[in-house]
Amino acid sequence: MKTAYFSLGCFWSPQLEFEKIKGVKKAEVGYCGGDDPNTTYEKVCSGSTNHAETIKVDFDENEVSYEELVRFFFKIHDPTQLNRQGPDIGTQYRSEIFYKDENQKRIAEKIKEEFNKKFNGKVVTNISEEKLYQPAEDYHQYYLKRKGIL
C-alpha cells in the first residue's frame, strides 16, 4: 500500500472523487504542510498554521499508479488559481502536491510541467515534501455523503 497527499481547495468533494478510482483503498481529509503539530480546523482557517486542506490517498500501486493519481489531481481542480478554488479563498485552499519520496517528487514535477504547458505557464501548484499531515476532525470525514449532498 502506498500513500499520496493532494491539496486542491475544500477537501470534502475531492475525497469522494478520489475514492471512485479503482485501486484507491481510502481517501481521508486532513491538513498538511503547516507548522503546528496539533492543528485544528479553526487554526487552519485562521491562516496561522500554513496548513492546506489535504486529501490523504491510500492506494494499491498494482491497481493504480501514483502518476495516474497526479494526473487526476490536475484534472479535477483549477491549478492556475492561487490560494483559492472557486469561492473558497485562503492559503488553506492552495493547490499543492505533498510527496513522500524522490520518486513521487519526480513524477509530480514531470506532470506539473505537462499541465503548465497546457495552461500557458499559469499553473501555481506547489510541490513540497509531506510535512505534519494530520487527519481532520471526524465531522469533516465524508461530510458531503453524511449530509446527503453527494
N, C-alpha and C positions, 0 to 999 in steps of 0.2 A: 504494500500500500504506500502510495506517495501523497504528498500534500502540496497544494498551491494556494497562494493568497492573492486576492484581487480586490481593489478598491475602485468603485465606479459609481459613485453617488449613493443615494439612500440604499441600504442593503436589503430591504425587505423583498423587493421584486427579483433582483438577481439571484438571491438564494434559491428561489423556486425554479428559475431558469436553468441554473447550473445542475440542479437535481434531475432535470429531464434528460440529461446527457447519459447515454449508455456508458457505463464504466465509472460514473461518479457514484460513490457509495454514501457520501454525506456532504452537505453544504451547511455550514454553521455561520451565523452572523457574529461579528465581533469588532474589535478595534485593534489597529496595528500601526506601527511606525512612530509612536509617540515616546514621551519621556517619563510618563507616570506608570509605575508597575502595578498600580491598583486603581485604574481609572474607572469612571462611571459614565453613563450616557450624558448626564448633566455636565460633567467636566469636559467631555469631548465636544459637546455643543458650545461650550464657552470659548473654545479655541485655545485654551490654556495648556493643553497636553500635547498638541501636534499629532494626535492620533487621527487616522482616517477610518470611516466605517468600512469594514472589510468582510469579504466572504472567504472563509477557510474551506477549501475544497479537498476532500479526501477521495482519491481516485485509484483505480486499478490500472496500472500502466499497460497491462496486457489487453485492455479493452479500449482505452482512450489515452492518447499521448498528451504530454504537457503542451506540446506545440498546438494540438487541436484546441486545448482549453484556452491558450493565449489568443488564438485566432477568434474564438468565440467571444472572449472578453472584448476584443476590439470591435466586434460586430454588434454587440448589444448595448453599447453606450456611445456617446459622442466624445471621443478622445481629444477633441480640439477645444473643449470648454475648460477654462482654468478655474479650479476651485468651485465647481458647480456642475450640476446636471439638471437641466430644466429649471424648475422653480426653486430647487434646493441649492442654497448658496452658503459657502463657507469652506474652510480648508479641510474639514472632515468629509467633504463630498468630492475631493480631488480624485483624478484618475491616476492610479498607481498600481504597479505590479511589485509585490514583495517576493524576492527569490530566496530559496533555501540553500542553493549551492551554485557553483560556477556554471554548470550545465544549464540550469534554469535561467541564469542571468544571460548567457549567450543566446539562448533561444528567444527570450523576451526582447532583447536588443535587436535581433535579426528581424523579428516580426514587426516590432515597432517601426523600424526603418522602412519596411514594405508599406505599412499603412501611412507613414509620414509622407512617402512619395505620392500615394493615392490622394492624400489630403493637402498636397502642395506645401509641405513643410509646416503645417499648423498643429501637429499632434503635440500635446503638452503632457502626456503621460510620463510620470516618473517611474524609474526602475531602481529599486532600492533593496538592500538586504532586509530580510524579515527581522523586525525588532519589536519586542514586547507585545506579541499578539495576546489578546485576552478575549474570551468569549463574552458576548453581550449578555445583558440580563435576560432571564428566562422569558420575560414578557415580549422580548424582541424576536425570539426564535419562532419562525413560521407565523409571524404576526398576521400577514395578509390571509393566509389559509385559515387561521383560527378565527379571524373576524369575518370570514366568508366573502372576502373581497376578490380573491382569486382561487 
